[in-house]
Amino acid sequence: MTDLKPVRAAALGLNIGSLPRGKRNLISDVPGVRVGHRTIADGDYQTGVTVIMPPVENPFVHKLTAAAEVINGFGKTLGLVQLDELGTLETPIALTGTLNVGKVHDALVEYMVQLCRKDDIELTSINPVVGECNDSFLNRLIDRPVEKEDVFAAIESASADFELGAVGAGRGTACHSLKGGIGSSSRIVTLDGKEYTVGVLVQTNHGRLADFTLLTEPEREQLLHRYDGAAPDKGSCIMVLATDIPLSDRQLKRVLRRCPVGLIRLGSYIGHGSGEIAIGFSTGNIFDLHDRAAIQTVHQLDERQIDQVFRAAAEAIEEAVLDSMLTAEPVTGWKGHTKEALFPLLRPFLESGEFMPGQSLRR
């Protein structure tokens, strides 16, 4: 195994749950969902922005069912209050570094103003949704390097096939004391003989190496003396879930409550200083701004069938976190700080046969 290259968990043969993966094993397996990045990798600046685009031309005109769940509220998100109150999404979802949140919010406002003008709509209110992780260990965050042009570039680049790892909003983040980043995964759920998709995307910046369950205790001991693996669990994980299963906002919120199961299975205790927040939307019902009917007809899942949706969310989050680490490259940034990548550290175990592809995480 001399020419090992970073690969995703599936390629390593890691068995994560029982549900089948989607075709790409990305959040974009949900039809129409796209993701775009703008990565800033310039010396002291290691950061960026990631956007998740809903599968409608104008989400203000064609709103989707949405919800949010705050597991630990040490975070600086915007837009969650209205999202929870009204249960609808009306903009793309953007992720970035903590002090860039206001600038990204403003850029999303401008993007939506321009989009709505094409539909002869003069906006007087809009609810951009922005999530964040604090990437200040690797990034000179105080200078707030993300600009409006970066947000627009991320939107313009959005596609069903997108990069994972140290890109976009994940460029400067860390996970379990190693390099974190952007991860994604999906699961297929069959209901009434029809296949539906649950897809997730994560921005990982949480956990301790000492708790990381991918590694056995001897493997962790070999690495802990080189890395600050016993540091506090802080920094945050933003989890975005998309599905084409028709869920009400209440049902979607129940599904989002299961997202942290994926974090816990990898060893996170969701520390005091770590903002764990899940944001989700369903494409199963579209609410047209111009529909003036007093009574609207919607479809929703029979709640007796929701267990496998819970399982899909937990499995996909677990794998997405792993992929955020396995696909990330080492990054050196502000003050010469470095975060090492997971995959190169696995090389000795892979080459020695001690870490065998095809085995379960619960070895």
VENRA-V929672 format. One record per residue. PHI is phi in degrees with one decimal (NA if undefined). Layout:
PHI
PHI
This chain:
NA
-83.3
-111.6
-64.6
-125.1
-54.0
-135.4
-81.7
-57.2
-62.3
-70.1
-80.0
78.7
-72.3
-90.2
-119.1
80.2
-119.0
-82.4
-69.3
-78.6
-74.4
-57.1
-91.5
59.7
-135.2
-58.8
-74.6
-68.1
-71.1
-51.4
90.3
-74.3
-132.4
-133.0
-132.5
-124.3
-131.4
-104.1
-110.7
-130.2
-144.9
62.0
-69.2
-102.4
-132.3
-160.1
159.7
-142.5
-127.1
-120.9
-109.7
-98.0
-69.5
-84.2
-134.1
-65.4
-136.2
-68.5
-74.7
-82.2
-118.7
-81.0
-112.2
-59.8
-150.0
-159.5
-142.3
-137.0
-97.1
-85.2
-136.8
-88.2
-81.1
-157.5
-123.6
-67.7
-126.7
98.1
-74.7
-62.6
-68.9
-55.9
-72.1
-70.6
-98.0
72.2
-137.9
-105.6
-131.4
-146.6
-60.4
-102.1
-116.8
-123.0
-161.4
-87.3
-49.5
-77.1
-90.3
-56.7
-62.8
-68.4
-69.6
-57.5
-62.8
-65.4
-65.3
-59.3
-62.7
-59.8
-71.0
-59.6
-64.9
-64.7
-72.7
-61.5
-64.3
-100.3
57.3
-113.7
-96.0
-67.1
-120.5
-156.5
-155.7
-121.8
-63.4
-110.5
-130.7
-112.2
-152.3
-129.8
-86.5
-103.7
-74.6
-70.2
-101.6
-126.4
-74.8
-66.3
-60.2
-82.1
47.7
-74.9
-77.4
-113.8
-55.2
-61.7
-69.0
-65.4
-64.3
-66.5
-63.4
-62.9
-63.5
-86.0
-58.0
-155.3
-72.6
-107.3
-142.2
-77.0
-119.3
99.0
-83.6
-132.7
52.2
-65.7
-94.7
-57.9
-106.6
-93.2
-131.6
-142.8
48.9
70.6
-113.8
-72.8
-100.8
155.7
-99.8
-128.3
-154.5
-162.9
-149.2
-136.4
-101.5
-120.9
-104.3
-132.1
51.4
78.3
-113.2
-86.1
-123.1
-122.7
-115.1
-119.2
-134.5
-136.4
-125.2
-113.8
-99.8
-156.2
-143.2
84.3
-124.0
-62.1
-60.8
-103.7
-69.9
-79.7
-62.7
-96.2
-75.0
-60.1
-61.3
-64.7
-62.2
-61.7
-67.4
-98.9
-62.1
-69.4
-95.8
-129.9
-80.0
-75.9
-103.9
-63.1
-59.1
-79.5
-147.6
125.2
99.0
-140.6
-99.1
-117.0
-114.5
-119.3
-127.5
-153.6
-98.6
-71.8
-71.8
-118.7
-74.5
-63.6
-66.2
-64.6
-62.4
-63.3
-63.0
-64.8
-62.6
-64.8
-89.5
-57.9
-64.5
-56.9
-63.8
-69.4
-65.0
-63.9
-95.1
110.9
-75.5
-102.5
54.9
-69.5
-52.3
-94.0
-115.5
-87.8
-97.3
-136.4
-113.9
-125.9
-141.7
-145.0
-118.5
-95.1
-71.3
-134.6
-119.3
-104.7
-79.9
-55.7
-91.0
-77.2
-103.6
-63.4
-67.9
-118.6
-114.2
-98.8
-130.6
-106.6
-152.0
-65.0
-65.7
-61.1
-69.4
-105.2
-81.7
-57.5
-72.5
-72.0
-57.1
-62.6
-60.0
-63.8
-65.2
-63.6
-65.9
-64.0
-56.9
-69.8
-63.5
-62.0
-58.6
-65.9
-62.3
-88.8
-65.8
-93.8
-79.8
-92.7
-63.6
-131.9
-114.5
-140.4
-54.0
59.4
76.2
-62.8
-131.8
-119.4
-77.4
-87.5
-68.6
-60.0
-59.6
-73.1
-80.1
-51.9
-59.5
-71.8
-67.2
-70.1
-82.7
84.7
-73.2
-116.7
-94.6
-54.9
102.0
-84.9
-76.9
-61.9
-89.7
-79.7
